[in-house]
Amino acid sequence: MNYSYRSDVGLIRPENQDRVGVSHKEGWTLAVLCDGMGGHYGGAKCAEISLSSFQDSFLNFFPFNTSYQNKEVITAWFVNAIDDAKRKLINFAKQNPQYSDMGTTLTCALIFGAKKHVYVFNIGDSRTYIYNGLLYQVTEDQNIFNKRLREGWSSYEAYADPNKKKLTSCLGPNKINSYNGNVFNETSNAQVVILTSDGLHDFIDKPIFEQVVSRNDLNLEEKAENLVLYAKKNASNDNISIVMVEL
């Protein structure tokens, strides 16, 4: 399976707190993107531990012998992987108290390539998209803006909230987290699965994003690099990360 990823420190931040990775085993692919929380000490470490823990859980404990359509078993694996990552983060913070407030987002895609079957899980405001000729955001940002909308606020009112981008869920030793999950079968006709941090998707208009992904004259690495460059040209003020997996 063809894939590419980029993680760039960007134009302003002194440190890259994003972590990305892709793992393969027995016909499955796991793509993960973690965006360590800026303004909280240890964001990079939290993203690093979470990514490493998820890759370990996938390579050593994923139920490869189950049917790719068994949503219940695969979701249970994800929940266990989150619990395991949380335990590792708690143990690390106990030994290093200065990291007690660290946090990270996490978005991941589990792909059974032979059947173009995609499981997507999300914590925080990093995103997963599916491209099938058109670009679809298939995760919802877990932030105050969307919380306000669910509470009945208008889009205008929610957007005017100065706290609109604050997370309502993230992964960390002392953070509250919940997850969103979706599954897409081969009828979704997914061609590319794309994971992004907000330093990328907040600084590229969807038509440009879609146009770059659709270009036949660029390979996957060139598409990823072009999207990072577009975010920089639009003055992204954050780390910039992307994972692209071609089905």
C-alpha positions as a LaTeX table, in Angstrom:
\begin{tabular}{lrrr}
\hline
Residue & $x$ (\AA) & $y$ (\AA) & $z$ (\AA) \\
\hline
Met1 & 0.00 & 0.00 & 0.00 \\
Asn2 & 1.38 & 3.36 & $-1.04$ \\
Tyr3 & 1.64 & 6.04 & 1.64 \\
Ser4 & 3.45 & 9.25 & 2.50 \\
Tyr5 & 3.70 & 11.48 & 5.53 \\
Arg6 & 5.21 & 14.81 & 6.46 \\
Ser7 & 5.63 & 16.59 & 9.79 \\
Asp8 & 7.06 & 20.09 & 9.73 \\
Val9 & 7.85 & 22.42 & 12.63 \\
Gly10 & 6.24 & 25.28 & 10.66 \\
Leu11 & 7.04 & 28.97 & 10.71 \\
Ile12 & 6.58 & 30.02 & 14.35 \\
Arg13 & 6.76 & 27.19 & 16.87 \\
Pro14 & 10.24 & 26.45 & 18.30 \\
Glu15 & 9.49 & 22.72 & 18.56 \\
Asn16 & 7.54 & 20.20 & 16.51 \\
Gln17 & 5.03 & 18.60 & 18.88 \\
Asp18 & 3.30 & 16.54 & 16.18 \\
Arg19 & 4.04 & 12.84 & 15.67 \\
Val20 & 2.93 & 10.68 & 12.73 \\
Gly21 & 3.41 & 7.07 & 11.71 \\
Val22 & 2.21 & 4.26 & 9.44 \\
Ser23 & 2.43 & 0.54 & 10.28 \\
His24 & 1.55 & $-2.56$ & 8.22 \\
Lys25 & 0.82 & $-6.15$ & 9.18 \\
Glu26 & $-1.17$ & $-9.03$ & 7.70 \\
Gly27 & $-3.10$ & $-6.96$ & 5.17 \\
Trp28 & $-3.92$ & $-4.16$ & 7.59 \\
Thr29 & $-2.50$ & $-0.65$ & 7.71 \\
Leu30 & $-2.59$ & 1.65 & 10.73 \\
Ala31 & $-2.08$ & 5.38 & 10.15 \\
Val32 & $-1.80$ & 7.60 & 13.24 \\
Leu33 & $-1.39$ & 11.34 & 13.76 \\
Cys34 & $-0.93$ & 12.93 & 17.19 \\
Asp35 & $-0.75$ & 16.69 & 17.76 \\
Gly36 & 0.81 & 17.47 & 21.15 \\
Met37 & $-0.98$ & 20.31 & 22.89 \\
Gly38 & 0.77 & 23.65 & 22.68 \\
Gly39 & 0.82 & 25.69 & 25.86 \\
His40 & 1.07 & 22.54 & 27.98 \\
Tyr41 & 4.51 & 21.29 & 28.98 \\
Gly42 & 5.38 & 18.00 & 27.34 \\
Gly43 & 3.07 & 18.03 & 24.33 \\
Ala44 & 5.73 & 16.43 & 22.14 \\
Lys45 & 6.40 & 13.72 & 24.74 \\
Cys46 & 2.67 & 12.98 & 25.07 \\
Ala47 & 2.32 & 12.64 & 21.29 \\
Glu48 & 5.44 & 10.47 & 21.13 \\
Ile49 & 4.29 & 8.07 & 23.87 \\
Ser50 & 0.79 & 7.85 & 22.41 \\
Leu51 & 2.00 & 7.11 & 18.89 \\
Ser52 & 4.49 & 4.51 & 20.07 \\
Ser53 & 1.88 & 2.85 & 22.28 \\
Phe54 & $-0.64$ & 2.64 & 19.45 \\
Gln55 & 1.89 & 1.15 & 17.05 \\
Asp56 & 2.85 & $-1.43$ & 19.68 \\
Ser57 & $-0.80$ & $-2.27$ & 20.34 \\
Phe58 & $-1.39$ & $-2.71$ & 16.61 \\
Leu59 & 1.65 & $-4.85$ & 15.86 \\
Asn60 & 1.32 & $-7.06$ & 18.94 \\
Phe61 & $-2.32$ & $-7.11$ & 20.03 \\
Phe62 & $-4.56$ & $-6.30$ & 17.06 \\
Pro63 & $-7.04$ & $-9.15$ & 16.33 \\
Phe64 & $-5.69$ & $-10.01$ & 12.88 \\
Asn65 & $-7.61$ & $-13.31$ & 12.88 \\
Thr66 & $-11.01$ & $-11.59$ & 13.12 \\
Ser67 & $-13.14$ & $-10.59$ & 10.15 \\
Tyr68 & $-12.40$ & $-7.13$ & 8.78 \\
Gln69 & $-16.14$ & $-6.44$ & 9.15 \\
Asn70 & $-16.25$ & $-7.19$ & 12.88 \\
Lys71 & $-16.81$ & $-3.65$ & 14.11 \\
Glu72 & $-17.40$ & $-4.70$ & 17.71 \\
Val73 & $-14.08$ & $-6.54$ & 18.07 \\
Ile74 & $-12.08$ & $-3.87$ & 16.26 \\
Thr75 & $-13.63$ & $-1.06$ & 18.30 \\
Ala76 & $-12.82$ & $-3.00$ & 21.46 \\
Trp77 & $-9.19$ & $-3.19$ & 20.30 \\
Phe78 & $-9.13$ & 0.59 & 19.87 \\
Val79 & $-10.59$ & 1.18 & 23.33 \\
Asn80 & $-7.97$ & $-1.14$ & 24.83 \\
Ala81 & $-5.25$ & 0.66 & 22.88 \\
Ile82 & $-6.42$ & 3.99 & 24.30 \\
Asp83 & $-6.48$ & 2.54 & 27.81 \\
Asp84 & $-2.96$ & 1.17 & 27.36 \\
Ala85 & $-1.66$ & 4.51 & 26.08 \\
Lys86 & $-3.34$ & 6.27 & 29.01 \\
Arg87 & $-1.64$ & 3.92 & 31.49 \\
Lys88 & 1.74 & 4.60 & 29.94 \\
Leu89 & 1.14 & 8.35 & 30.08 \\
Ile90 & 0.06 & 8.15 & 33.74 \\
Asn91 & 3.13 & 6.08 & 34.68 \\
Phe92 & 5.43 & 8.48 & 32.85 \\
Ala93 & 3.87 & 11.50 & 34.58 \\
Lys94 & 4.21 & 9.82 & 38.00 \\
Gln95 & 7.93 & 9.42 & 37.39 \\
Asn96 & 8.21 & 12.90 & 35.83 \\
Pro97 & 5.69 & 15.19 & 37.56 \\
Gln98 & 6.53 & 18.14 & 35.32 \\
Tyr99 & 4.66 & 16.27 & 32.55 \\
Ser100 & 1.41 & 15.89 & 34.51 \\
Asp101 & $-0.49$ & 18.42 & 32.36 \\
Met102 & 0.67 & 17.14 & 28.97 \\
Gly103 & $-1.91$ & 16.24 & 26.33 \\
Thr104 & $-2.30$ & 15.29 & 22.69 \\
Thr105 & $-4.93$ & 14.78 & 20.06 \\
Leu106 & $-5.07$ & 11.47 & 18.21 \\
Thr107 & $-6.66$ & 10.51 & 14.93 \\
Cys108 & $-6.13$ & 7.13 & 13.35 \\
Ala109 & $-7.29$ & 5.07 & 10.40 \\
Leu110 & $-7.30$ & 1.27 & 10.32 \\
Ile111 & $-7.41$ & 0.12 & 6.71 \\
Phe112 & $-8.03$ & $-3.39$ & 5.37 \\
Gly113 & $-6.67$ & $-2.70$ & 1.91 \\
Ala114 & $-7.95$ & $-5.80$ & 0.09 \\
Lys115 & $-11.55$ & $-4.72$ & 0.68 \\
Lys116 & $-11.02$ & $-0.95$ & 0.98 \\
His117 & $-12.55$ & $-1.14$ & 4.46 \\
Val118 & $-11.63$ & 1.81 & 6.69 \\
Tyr119 & $-12.14$ & 2.34 & 10.43 \\
Val120 & $-11.58$ & 5.88 & 11.66 \\
Phe121 & $-11.18$ & 6.91 & 15.32 \\
Asn122 & $-10.63$ & 10.41 & 16.65 \\
Ile123 & $-9.83$ & 12.22 & 19.90 \\
Gly124 & $-9.44$ & 16.02 & 19.78 \\
Asp125 & $-9.31$ & 18.25 & 16.72 \\
Ser126 & $-6.89$ & 16.50 & 14.38 \\
Arg127 & $-8.80$ & 15.23 & 11.37 \\
Thr128 & $-9.22$ & 12.32 & 9.00 \\
Tyr129 & $-10.49$ & 12.86 & 5.46 \\
Ile130 & $-11.49$ & 10.42 & 2.75 \\
Tyr131 & $-11.01$ & 11.29 & $-0.92$ \\
Asn132 & $-13.10$ & 9.39 & $-3.48$ \\
Gly133 & $-13.11$ & 11.97 & $-6.27$ \\
Leu134 & $-14.32$ & 14.51 & $-3.72$ \\
Leu135 & $-12.79$ & 15.32 & $-0.33$ \\
Tyr136 & $-14.84$ & 14.51 & 2.78 \\
Gln137 & $-13.97$ & 15.33 & 6.38 \\
Val138 & $-15.08$ & 12.20 & 8.27 \\
Thr139 & $-14.17$ & 13.26 & 11.81 \\
Glu140 & $-15.67$ & 15.99 & 13.95 \\
Asp141 & $-13.42$ & 18.34 & 15.87 \\
Gln142 & $-13.94$ & 17.80 & 19.60 \\
Asn143 & $-13.94$ & 21.45 & 20.60 \\
Ile144 & $-16.09$ & 24.14 & 22.19 \\
Phe145 & $-17.42$ & 25.30 & 18.79 \\
Asn146 & $-19.06$ & 21.96 & 18.03 \\
Lys147 & $-20.18$ & 21.58 & 21.63 \\
Arg148 & $-21.98$ & 24.92 & 21.37 \\
Leu149 & $-23.69$ & 23.82 & 18.14 \\
Arg150 & $-24.97$ & 20.68 & 19.86 \\
Glu151 & $-26.26$ & 22.87 & 22.68 \\
Gly152 & $-28.37$ & 24.81 & 20.19 \\
Trp153 & $-26.19$ & 27.85 & 19.57 \\
Ser154 & $-26.22$ & 29.28 & 16.05 \\
Ser155 & $-23.08$ & 28.98 & 13.93 \\
Tyr156 & $-22.58$ & 32.73 & 14.30 \\
Glu157 & $-22.85$ & 32.58 & 18.09 \\
Ala158 & $-20.55$ & 29.55 & 18.35 \\
Tyr159 & $-17.96$ & 31.14 & 16.09 \\
Ala160 & $-18.00$ & 34.33 & 18.18 \\
Asp161 & $-17.13$ & 32.37 & 21.33 \\
Pro162 & $-13.49$ & 33.26 & 22.16 \\
Asn163 & $-13.01$ & 29.71 & 23.48 \\
Lys164 & $-14.33$ & 28.05 & 20.32 \\
Lys165 & $-11.09$ & 26.21 & 19.51 \\
Lys166 & $-10.50$ & 24.85 & 23.00 \\
Leu167 & $-10.62$ & 21.07 & 23.11 \\
Thr168 & $-13.38$ & 19.20 & 24.92 \\
Ser169 & $-11.45$ & 15.91 & 24.70 \\
Cys170 & $-7.79$ & 14.93 & 24.43 \\
Leu171 & $-5.42$ & 12.18 & 25.52 \\
Gly172 & $-3.14$ & 12.71 & 28.50 \\
Pro173 & $-2.36$ & 11.45 & 32.01 \\
Asn174 & $-4.88$ & 13.81 & 33.61 \\
Lys175 & $-7.13$ & 14.63 & 30.65 \\
Ile176 & $-10.72$ & 13.68 & 29.94 \\
Asn177 & $-11.06$ & 11.87 & 26.65 \\
Ser178 & $-13.87$ & 10.44 & 24.60 \\
Tyr179 & $-13.64$ & 9.09 & 21.07 \\
Asn180 & $-15.62$ & 9.27 & 17.86 \\
Gly181 & $-15.59$ & 6.32 & 15.49 \\
Asn182 & $-16.81$ & 5.61 & 11.97 \\
Val183 & $-16.49$ & 2.77 & 9.50 \\
Phe184 & $-16.44$ & 3.02 & 5.70 \\
Asn185 & $-16.83$ & $-0.02$ & 3.44 \\
Glu186 & $-15.88$ & $-0.41$ & $-0.20$ \\
Thr187 & $-19.08$ & 1.34 & $-1.35$ \\
Ser188 & $-17.54$ & 4.59 & $-0.12$ \\
Asn189 & $-15.06$ & 4.16 & $-3.00$ \\
Ala190 & $-12.21$ & 5.58 & $-0.91$ \\
Gln191 & $-9.11$ & 6.30 & $-2.96$ \\
Val192 & $-6.98$ & 8.16 & $-0.39$ \\
Val193 & $-7.24$ & 8.39 & 3.40 \\
Ile194 & $-5.72$ & 11.60 & 4.77 \\
Leu195 & $-4.88$ & 12.55 & 8.37 \\
Thr196 & $-4.01$ & 16.16 & 9.23 \\
Ser197 & $-3.12$ & 18.37 & 12.17 \\
Asp198 & $-4.82$ & 21.75 & 12.54 \\
Gly199 & $-1.65$ & 23.50 & 11.45 \\
Leu200 & $-2.45$ & 22.16 & 7.99 \\
His201 & $-6.22$ & 21.94 & 7.61 \\
Asp202 & $-6.93$ & 25.31 & 9.26 \\
Phe203 & $-4.74$ & 27.03 & 6.67 \\
Ile204 & $-5.86$ & 25.45 & 3.39 \\
Asp205 & $-9.24$ & 26.14 & 1.81 \\
Lys206 & $-11.07$ & 22.94 & 0.94 \\
Pro207 & $-11.14$ & 23.59 & $-2.86$ \\
Ile208 & $-7.33$ & 23.91 & $-2.91$ \\
Phe209 & $-6.93$ & 20.87 & $-0.65$ \\
Glu210 & $-9.18$ & 18.83 & $-2.95$ \\
Gln211 & $-7.44$ & 20.10 & $-6.07$ \\
Val212 & $-4.00$ & 19.05 & $-4.85$ \\
Val213 & $-5.17$ & 15.57 & $-3.84$ \\
Ser214 & $-6.85$ & 15.06 & $-7.23$ \\
Arg215 & $-3.79$ & 15.95 & $-9.33$ \\
Asn216 & $-2.62$ & 13.07 & $-11.52$ \\
Asp217 & 0.72 & 14.71 & $-12.30$ \\
Leu218 & 1.88 & 14.46 & $-8.67$ \\
Asn219 & 2.78 & 11.36 & $-6.70$ \\
Leu220 & 1.66 & 10.95 & $-3.11$ \\
Glu221 & 4.87 & 12.38 & $-1.63$ \\
Glu222 & 4.59 & 15.45 & $-3.85$ \\
Lys223 & 0.96 & 15.96 & $-2.87$ \\
Ala224 & 1.83 & 15.83 & 0.84 \\
Glu225 & 4.72 & 18.25 & 0.34 \\
Asn226 & 2.56 & 20.64 & $-1.68$ \\
Leu227 & $-0.10$ & 20.72 & 1.03 \\
Val228 & 2.50 & 21.50 & 3.70 \\
Leu229 & 3.85 & 24.31 & 1.51 \\
Tyr230 & 0.34 & 25.72 & 0.96 \\
Ala231 & $-0.20$ & 25.86 & 4.73 \\
Lys232 & 3.10 & 27.71 & 5.13 \\
Lys233 & 2.23 & 30.17 & 2.37 \\
Asn234 & $-1.03$ & 30.86 & 4.21 \\
Ala235 & 0.97 & 31.72 & 7.35 \\
Ser236 & 0.19 & 28.65 & 9.43 \\
Asn237 & 1.11 & 29.44 & 13.03 \\
Asp238 & 1.42 & 25.83 & 14.16 \\
Asn239 & 3.26 & 22.59 & 13.43 \\
Ile240 & 2.09 & 21.13 & 10.11 \\
Ser241 & 1.54 & 17.39 & 9.67 \\
Ile242 & $-0.15$ & 15.09 & 7.18 \\
Val243 & $-0.44$ & 11.36 & 6.50 \\
Met244 & $-1.74$ & 10.12 & 3.13 \\
Val245 & $-2.55$ & 6.47 & 2.43 \\
Glu246 & $-3.55$ & 5.41 & $-1.08$ \\
Leu247 & $-5.97$ & 2.50 & $-1.34$ \\
\hline
\end{tabular}
